[in-house]
């Protein structure tokens, strides 16, 4: 299923859910997960990641103000497309949960500043869950915002 909005797009595999939204006064955010997403959530999916099971994989791509795209925090160019289990840590999670690991990557693409946040469980394997996330990341499209 292909989703698009705010010059972002993603093609989700079967059994994945996603949404692209923007909170009032904020920048766009994209969520994707291999489990049911809550109807409403924060930019980094606090509700989703708190409720996900050990076979869960979740990613959020949250945009920041465009003027941040050229700052040191967002110096990396392009959305990371390959996540490995070794890239993830339980300490990188917003809320530490036994059996889960995550990480944030800050980057810029097309003069837009973003953070990718990934959380995975451990079943059937962290390698398999990272592979699922990588397949989804391969489908993400980031275009220039209209008028930029």
Biotite code that builds the C-alpha atoms (Angstrom):
import biotite.structure as struc

atoms = struc.array([
    struc.Atom([0.000, 0.000, 0.000], chain_id="A", res_id=1, res_name="UNK", atom_name="CA", element="C"),
    struc.Atom([1.427, 3.360, -1.029], chain_id="A", res_id=2, res_name="UNK", atom_name="CA", element="C"),
    struc.Atom([0.967, 6.367, 1.254], chain_id="A", res_id=3, res_name="UNK", atom_name="CA", element="C"),
    struc.Atom([1.910, 9.921, 0.390], chain_id="A", res_id=4, res_name="UNK", atom_name="CA", element="C"),
    struc.Atom([1.593, 13.390, 1.847], chain_id="A", res_id=5, res_name="UNK", atom_name="CA", element="C"),
    struc.Atom([3.667, 16.482, 2.587], chain_id="A", res_id=6, res_name="UNK", atom_name="CA", element="C"),
    struc.Atom([6.125, 15.553, -0.220], chain_id="A", res_id=7, res_name="UNK", atom_name="CA", element="C"),
    struc.Atom([6.817, 12.205, 1.514], chain_id="A", res_id=8, res_name="UNK", atom_name="CA", element="C"),
    struc.Atom([5.813, 8.748, 0.286], chain_id="A", res_id=9, res_name="UNK", atom_name="CA", element="C"),
    struc.Atom([6.204, 5.150, 1.420], chain_id="A", res_id=10, res_name="UNK", atom_name="CA", element="C"),
    struc.Atom([5.173, 1.813, -0.076], chain_id="A", res_id=11, res_name="UNK", atom_name="CA", element="C"),
    struc.Atom([4.234, -0.543, 2.750], chain_id="A", res_id=12, res_name="UNK", atom_name="CA", element="C"),
    struc.Atom([4.437, -4.324, 2.487], chain_id="A", res_id=13, res_name="UNK", atom_name="CA", element="C"),
    struc.Atom([1.530, -6.576, 3.464], chain_id="A", res_id=14, res_name="UNK", atom_name="CA", element="C"),
    struc.Atom([0.791, -6.618, 7.201], chain_id="A", res_id=15, res_name="UNK", atom_name="CA", element="C"),
    struc.Atom([2.435, -3.209, 7.725], chain_id="A", res_id=16, res_name="UNK", atom_name="CA", element="C"),
    struc.Atom([0.529, -0.077, 8.719], chain_id="A", res_id=17, res_name="UNK", atom_name="CA", element="C"),
    struc.Atom([1.555, 3.501, 8.238], chain_id="A", res_id=18, res_name="UNK", atom_name="CA", element="C"),
    struc.Atom([0.479, 7.098, 8.294], chain_id="A", res_id=19, res_name="UNK", atom_name="CA", element="C"),
    struc.Atom([1.836, 10.470, 7.332], chain_id="A", res_id=20, res_name="UNK", atom_name="CA", element="C"),
    struc.Atom([0.607, 13.346, 9.478], chain_id="A", res_id=21, res_name="UNK", atom_name="CA", element="C"),
    struc.Atom([1.452, 16.721, 10.900], chain_id="A", res_id=22, res_name="UNK", atom_name="CA", element="C"),
    struc.Atom([0.532, 17.942, 14.360], chain_id="A", res_id=23, res_name="UNK", atom_name="CA", element="C"),
    struc.Atom([-0.830, 21.484, 14.463], chain_id="A", res_id=24, res_name="UNK", atom_name="CA", element="C"),
    struc.Atom([2.071, 23.910, 14.210], chain_id="A", res_id=25, res_name="UNK", atom_name="CA", element="C"),
    struc.Atom([4.569, 21.098, 13.551], chain_id="A", res_id=26, res_name="UNK", atom_name="CA", element="C"),
    struc.Atom([6.380, 19.537, 10.654], chain_id="A", res_id=27, res_name="UNK", atom_name="CA", element="C"),
    struc.Atom([5.397, 16.281, 8.882], chain_id="A", res_id=28, res_name="UNK", atom_name="CA", element="C"),
    struc.Atom([5.968, 12.854, 10.424], chain_id="A", res_id=29, res_name="UNK", atom_name="CA", element="C"),
    struc.Atom([5.755, 9.400, 8.893], chain_id="A", res_id=30, res_name="UNK", atom_name="CA", element="C"),
    struc.Atom([5.114, 6.246, 10.976], chain_id="A", res_id=31, res_name="UNK", atom_name="CA", element="C"),
    struc.Atom([5.331, 2.662, 9.744], chain_id="A", res_id=32, res_name="UNK", atom_name="CA", element="C"),
    struc.Atom([5.082, -0.574, 11.730], chain_id="A", res_id=33, res_name="UNK", atom_name="CA", element="C"),
    struc.Atom([4.501, -4.291, 11.301], chain_id="A", res_id=34, res_name="UNK", atom_name="CA", element="C"),
    struc.Atom([1.703, -4.083, 13.897], chain_id="A", res_id=35, res_name="UNK", atom_name="CA", element="C"),
    struc.Atom([-1.434, -1.990, 14.410], chain_id="A", res_id=36, res_name="UNK", atom_name="CA", element="C"),
    struc.Atom([-0.646, 1.664, 15.044], chain_id="A", res_id=37, res_name="UNK", atom_name="CA", element="C"),
    struc.Atom([-2.653, 3.744, 17.522], chain_id="A", res_id=38, res_name="UNK", atom_name="CA", element="C"),
    struc.Atom([-5.053, 6.247, 15.951], chain_id="A", res_id=39, res_name="UNK", atom_name="CA", element="C"),
    struc.Atom([-3.031, 9.163, 17.336], chain_id="A", res_id=40, res_name="UNK", atom_name="CA", element="C"),
    struc.Atom([0.541, 9.296, 18.558], chain_id="A", res_id=41, res_name="UNK", atom_name="CA", element="C"),
    struc.Atom([3.471, 11.601, 19.098], chain_id="A", res_id=42, res_name="UNK", atom_name="CA", element="C"),
    struc.Atom([6.157, 12.234, 16.517], chain_id="A", res_id=43, res_name="UNK", atom_name="CA", element="C"),
    struc.Atom([8.353, 9.429, 17.844], chain_id="A", res_id=44, res_name="UNK", atom_name="CA", element="C"),
    struc.Atom([5.544, 6.922, 18.379], chain_id="A", res_id=45, res_name="UNK", atom_name="CA", element="C"),
    struc.Atom([5.590, 6.753, 22.183], chain_id="A", res_id=46, res_name="UNK", atom_name="CA", element="C"),
    struc.Atom([2.211, 4.985, 22.277], chain_id="A", res_id=47, res_name="UNK", atom_name="CA", element="C"),
    struc.Atom([3.111, 2.590, 19.455], chain_id="A", res_id=48, res_name="UNK", atom_name="CA", element="C"),
    struc.Atom([6.499, 1.610, 20.870], chain_id="A", res_id=49, res_name="UNK", atom_name="CA", element="C"),
    struc.Atom([5.069, 1.210, 24.374], chain_id="A", res_id=50, res_name="UNK", atom_name="CA", element="C"),
    struc.Atom([2.453, -1.255, 23.118], chain_id="A", res_id=51, res_name="UNK", atom_name="CA", element="C"),
    struc.Atom([4.443, -3.174, 20.480], chain_id="A", res_id=52, res_name="UNK", atom_name="CA", element="C"),
    struc.Atom([5.265, -6.829, 21.005], chain_id="A", res_id=53, res_name="UNK", atom_name="CA", element="C"),
    struc.Atom([8.655, -8.527, 20.754], chain_id="A", res_id=54, res_name="UNK", atom_name="CA", element="C"),
    struc.Atom([8.034, -9.277, 17.046], chain_id="A", res_id=55, res_name="UNK", atom_name="CA", element="C"),
    struc.Atom([7.480, -5.573, 16.379], chain_id="A", res_id=56, res_name="UNK", atom_name="CA", element="C"),
    struc.Atom([9.329, -3.240, 14.054], chain_id="A", res_id=57, res_name="UNK", atom_name="CA", element="C"),
    struc.Atom([8.596, 0.500, 14.059], chain_id="A", res_id=58, res_name="UNK", atom_name="CA", element="C"),
    struc.Atom([10.028, 3.501, 12.314], chain_id="A", res_id=59, res_name="UNK", atom_name="CA", element="C"),
    struc.Atom([9.304, 7.206, 12.451], chain_id="A", res_id=60, res_name="UNK", atom_name="CA", element="C"),
    struc.Atom([10.665, 9.842, 10.123], chain_id="A", res_id=61, res_name="UNK", atom_name="CA", element="C"),
    struc.Atom([10.089, 13.251, 11.648], chain_id="A", res_id=62, res_name="UNK", atom_name="CA", element="C"),
    struc.Atom([10.845, 16.501, 9.870], chain_id="A", res_id=63, res_name="UNK", atom_name="CA", element="C"),
    struc.Atom([12.333, 19.576, 11.523], chain_id="A", res_id=64, res_name="UNK", atom_name="CA", element="C"),
    struc.Atom([12.400, 23.215, 10.465], chain_id="A", res_id=65, res_name="UNK", atom_name="CA", element="C"),
    struc.Atom([14.105, 23.573, 7.059], chain_id="A", res_id=66, res_name="UNK", atom_name="CA", element="C"),
    struc.Atom([16.727, 26.022, 8.348], chain_id="A", res_id=67, res_name="UNK", atom_name="CA", element="C"),
    struc.Atom([18.194, 23.157, 10.427], chain_id="A", res_id=68, res_name="UNK", atom_name="CA", element="C"),
    struc.Atom([19.115, 21.150, 7.299], chain_id="A", res_id=69, res_name="UNK", atom_name="CA", element="C"),
    struc.Atom([22.539, 22.841, 7.130], chain_id="A", res_id=70, res_name="UNK", atom_name="CA", element="C"),
    struc.Atom([23.440, 22.499, 10.809], chain_id="A", res_id=71, res_name="UNK", atom_name="CA", element="C"),
    struc.Atom([25.955, 20.008, 12.252], chain_id="A", res_id=72, res_name="UNK", atom_name="CA", element="C"),
    struc.Atom([23.268, 17.806, 13.861], chain_id="A", res_id=73, res_name="UNK", atom_name="CA", element="C"),
    struc.Atom([21.742, 17.117, 10.431], chain_id="A", res_id=74, res_name="UNK", atom_name="CA", element="C"),
    struc.Atom([25.086, 16.917, 8.563], chain_id="A", res_id=75, res_name="UNK", atom_name="CA", element="C"),
    struc.Atom([24.566, 13.359, 7.292], chain_id="A", res_id=76, res_name="UNK", atom_name="CA", element="C"),
    struc.Atom([23.189, 13.439, 3.743], chain_id="A", res_id=77, res_name="UNK", atom_name="CA", element="C"),
    struc.Atom([20.314, 11.122, 2.890], chain_id="A", res_id=78, res_name="UNK", atom_name="CA", element="C"),
    struc.Atom([17.952, 8.779, 4.693], chain_id="A", res_id=79, res_name="UNK", atom_name="CA", element="C"),
    struc.Atom([19.799, 5.752, 6.113], chain_id="A", res_id=80, res_name="UNK", atom_name="CA", element="C"),
    struc.Atom([18.578, 2.744, 4.100], chain_id="A", res_id=81, res_name="UNK", atom_name="CA", element="C"),
    struc.Atom([20.429, -0.105, 5.892], chain_id="A", res_id=82, res_name="UNK", atom_name="CA", element="C"),
    struc.Atom([19.918, -0.750, 9.601], chain_id="A", res_id=83, res_name="UNK", atom_name="CA", element="C"),
    struc.Atom([21.895, -3.523, 11.322], chain_id="A", res_id=84, res_name="UNK", atom_name="CA", element="C"),
    struc.Atom([21.232, -5.016, 14.750], chain_id="A", res_id=85, res_name="UNK", atom_name="CA", element="C"),
    struc.Atom([24.636, -3.679, 15.862], chain_id="A", res_id=86, res_name="UNK", atom_name="CA", element="C"),
    struc.Atom([23.381, -0.134, 15.118], chain_id="A", res_id=87, res_name="UNK", atom_name="CA", element="C"),
    struc.Atom([20.666, -0.453, 17.766], chain_id="A", res_id=88, res_name="UNK", atom_name="CA", element="C"),
    struc.Atom([20.795, -0.140, 21.539], chain_id="A", res_id=89, res_name="UNK", atom_name="CA", element="C"),
    struc.Atom([18.286, -0.537, 24.389], chain_id="A", res_id=90, res_name="UNK", atom_name="CA", element="C"),
    struc.Atom([19.624, 2.760, 25.788], chain_id="A", res_id=91, res_name="UNK", atom_name="CA", element="C"),
    struc.Atom([18.620, 4.664, 22.638], chain_id="A", res_id=92, res_name="UNK", atom_name="CA", element="C"),
    struc.Atom([14.921, 4.156, 23.299], chain_id="A", res_id=93, res_name="UNK", atom_name="CA", element="C"),
    struc.Atom([12.666, 6.921, 24.606], chain_id="A", res_id=94, res_name="UNK", atom_name="CA", element="C"),
    struc.Atom([11.511, 4.428, 27.248], chain_id="A", res_id=95, res_name="UNK", atom_name="CA", element="C"),
    struc.Atom([13.767, 1.460, 27.946], chain_id="A", res_id=96, res_name="UNK", atom_name="CA", element="C"),
    struc.Atom([11.915, -1.856, 27.586], chain_id="A", res_id=97, res_name="UNK", atom_name="CA", element="C"),
    struc.Atom([13.515, -5.263, 28.067], chain_id="A", res_id=98, res_name="UNK", atom_name="CA", element="C"),
    struc.Atom([14.012, -7.015, 24.722], chain_id="A", res_id=99, res_name="UNK", atom_name="CA", element="C"),
    struc.Atom([13.765, -3.889, 22.555], chain_id="A", res_id=100, res_name="UNK", atom_name="CA", element="C"),
    struc.Atom([16.441, -1.767, 20.903], chain_id="A", res_id=101, res_name="UNK", atom_name="CA", element="C"),
    struc.Atom([16.362, 1.445, 18.905], chain_id="A", res_id=102, res_name="UNK", atom_name="CA", element="C"),
    struc.Atom([18.307, 4.346, 17.510], chain_id="A", res_id=103, res_name="UNK", atom_name="CA", element="C"),
    struc.Atom([17.938, 7.829, 16.049], chain_id="A", res_id=104, res_name="UNK", atom_name="CA", element="C"),
    struc.Atom([19.686, 9.073, 12.916], chain_id="A", res_id=105, res_name="UNK", atom_name="CA", element="C"),
    struc.Atom([19.630, 12.777, 12.037], chain_id="A", res_id=106, res_name="UNK", atom_name="CA", element="C"),
    struc.Atom([20.051, 13.651, 8.360], chain_id="A", res_id=107, res_name="UNK", atom_name="CA", element="C"),
    struc.Atom([19.114, 16.075, 5.620], chain_id="A", res_id=108, res_name="UNK", atom_name="CA", element="C"),
    struc.Atom([17.719, 15.387, 2.185], chain_id="A", res_id=109, res_name="UNK", atom_name="CA", element="C"),
    struc.Atom([16.489, 17.810, -0.483], chain_id="A", res_id=110, res_name="UNK", atom_name="CA", element="C"),
    struc.Atom([17.117, 20.774, 1.844], chain_id="A", res_id=111, res_name="UNK", atom_name="CA", element="C"),
    struc.Atom([14.891, 19.207, 4.510], chain_id="A", res_id=112, res_name="UNK", atom_name="CA", element="C"),
    struc.Atom([16.013, 18.172, 8.029], chain_id="A", res_id=113, res_name="UNK", atom_name="CA", element="C"),
    struc.Atom([14.825, 14.842, 9.466], chain_id="A", res_id=114, res_name="UNK", atom_name="CA", element="C"),
    struc.Atom([15.264, 12.311, 12.240], chain_id="A", res_id=115, res_name="UNK", atom_name="CA", element="C"),
    struc.Atom([14.786, 8.590, 11.601], chain_id="A", res_id=116, res_name="UNK", atom_name="CA", element="C"),
    struc.Atom([13.839, 6.686, 14.750], chain_id="A", res_id=117, res_name="UNK", atom_name="CA", element="C"),
    struc.Atom([13.762, 2.877, 14.594], chain_id="A", res_id=118, res_name="UNK", atom_name="CA", element="C"),
    struc.Atom([12.667, 0.415, 17.306], chain_id="A", res_id=119, res_name="UNK", atom_name="CA", element="C"),
    struc.Atom([12.666, -3.374, 16.949], chain_id="A", res_id=120, res_name="UNK", atom_name="CA", element="C"),
    struc.Atom([11.949, -6.299, 19.221], chain_id="A", res_id=121, res_name="UNK", atom_name="CA", element="C"),
    struc.Atom([13.853, -9.556, 19.247], chain_id="A", res_id=122, res_name="UNK", atom_name="CA", element="C"),
    struc.Atom([11.526, -12.221, 17.771], chain_id="A", res_id=123, res_name="UNK", atom_name="CA", element="C"),
    struc.Atom([11.966, -14.231, 15.672], chain_id="A", res_id=124, res_name="UNK", atom_name="CA", element="C"),
    struc.Atom([15.316, -12.445, 15.312], chain_id="A", res_id=125, res_name="UNK", atom_name="CA", element="C"),
    struc.Atom([16.609, -8.907, 15.399], chain_id="A", res_id=126, res_name="UNK", atom_name="CA", element="C"),
    struc.Atom([18.319, -9.583, 12.049], chain_id="A", res_id=127, res_name="UNK", atom_name="CA", element="C"),
    struc.Atom([14.962, -10.427, 10.457], chain_id="A", res_id=128, res_name="UNK", atom_name="CA", element="C"),
    struc.Atom([13.266, -7.378, 11.942], chain_id="A", res_id=129, res_name="UNK", atom_name="CA", element="C"),
    struc.Atom([16.056, -5.096, 10.687], chain_id="A", res_id=130, res_name="UNK", atom_name="CA", element="C"),
    struc.Atom([15.648, -6.676, 7.246], chain_id="A", res_id=131, res_name="UNK", atom_name="CA", element="C"),
    struc.Atom([11.941, -5.790, 7.309], chain_id="A", res_id=132, res_name="UNK", atom_name="CA", element="C"),
    struc.Atom([12.780, -2.203, 8.289], chain_id="A", res_id=133, res_name="UNK", atom_name="CA", element="C"),
    struc.Atom([15.354, -1.998, 5.479], chain_id="A", res_id=134, res_name="UNK", atom_name="CA", element="C"),
    struc.Atom([12.774, -3.134, 2.926], chain_id="A", res_id=135, res_name="UNK", atom_name="CA", element="C"),
    struc.Atom([10.442, -0.369, 4.081], chain_id="A", res_id=136, res_name="UNK", atom_name="CA", element="C"),
    struc.Atom([13.223, 2.241, 4.137], chain_id="A", res_id=137, res_name="UNK", atom_name="CA", element="C"),
    struc.Atom([14.035, 1.339, 0.518], chain_id="A", res_id=138, res_name="UNK", atom_name="CA", element="C"),
    struc.Atom([10.528, 2.435, -0.445], chain_id="A", res_id=139, res_name="UNK", atom_name="CA", element="C"),
    struc.Atom([10.619, 5.869, 1.250], chain_id="A", res_id=140, res_name="UNK", atom_name="CA", element="C"),
    struc.Atom([10.584, 8.853, -1.101], chain_id="A", res_id=141, res_name="UNK", atom_name="CA", element="C"),
    struc.Atom([11.457, 12.361, 0.022], chain_id="A", res_id=142, res_name="UNK", atom_name="CA", element="C"),
    struc.Atom([10.767, 15.163, -2.449], chain_id="A", res_id=143, res_name="UNK", atom_name="CA", element="C"),
    struc.Atom([11.328, 18.879, -2.237], chain_id="A", res_id=144, res_name="UNK", atom_name="CA", element="C"),
    struc.Atom([8.521, 20.685, -0.489], chain_id="A", res_id=145, res_name="UNK", atom_name="CA", element="C"),
    struc.Atom([6.400, 22.714, -2.872], chain_id="A", res_id=146, res_name="UNK", atom_name="CA", element="C"),
    struc.Atom([7.610, 26.285, -2.928], chain_id="A", res_id=147, res_name="UNK", atom_name="CA", element="C"),
    struc.Atom([11.099, 25.496, -1.578], chain_id="A", res_id=148, res_name="UNK", atom_name="CA", element="C"),
])
